[in-house]
Amino acid sequence: MTTITKERIELFIKNPLENGLTRGEQMELARIALASLERELIRHEHAKWSDSTFGCVGPIGPLKHLSKEALEAAAEPDDLSEWADMHFLLWDAQRRAGISDAEITAAMEDKLKINMERQWPEPKDGEPRLHIKEPGNSPVIPDGLSTVCAEAYQVVGVMADALGVFGDAAVQKVLDNLSQQKLVHRDVLPFSLPVTPDGWISCSELMPDKLIPVMVMYEDGEMWSAMWNGNRWDDGTEYPDPHSVTHWREMPAAPQQEVK
């Protein structure tokens, strides 16, 4: 297959008479242009749908929602629909922020130079190098936590990281509190609530108090944190989740400190 370089195209644009393209180069250029047009058409259609569905919101909503989609893609990396969702959210956030593709490309070129100059952790036991953050920026779930505490620990860590507040003292205090708990589900939720054996409360049976953060489970089985405002669930983003919430449960209570 014929390939065509950026430099070759630049020469043709500057002086097409002296730097004419071969038939193979013309076909390759046409293929690239067609792929770009198809991509732009999808972006245009998604932008129309997004504006009509979510209105004039800023880029923060799709960026926050991106962390949830990334977790879903990590759980099922072969599911292309999850990758599509991540691209849609990135496109939408970029568009709503007024950032052009050219600006993104320039920023990527600069960032690549920085990344190539950095010292990355050495791989262990023949494993490939991983995209590892600085020590302390990634929540490692302590051993021995009950399922509900472990899930809450992970959700708090991921959301704080996505918002850039992982290192805040308040966030670390919450994570510390969660890490000290060894509660089982029946200890976390009041005994009188209509709960399932694993601690989840069906939304058809009872809804939580308004504006109280709780753990929620969507109809696709994914879990997140959200608040019920009396009319709909609010997960802290401007993007409502396309899946309905079916169950919820309270966040683990902070451990009681012994009074001396």
Summary of the structure (lengths in Angstrom):
residues: 260
radius of gyration: 24.2
end to end distance: 78.1
largest distance: 89.4
contacts: 610
relative contact order: 0.09
helix: 47%
strand: 8%
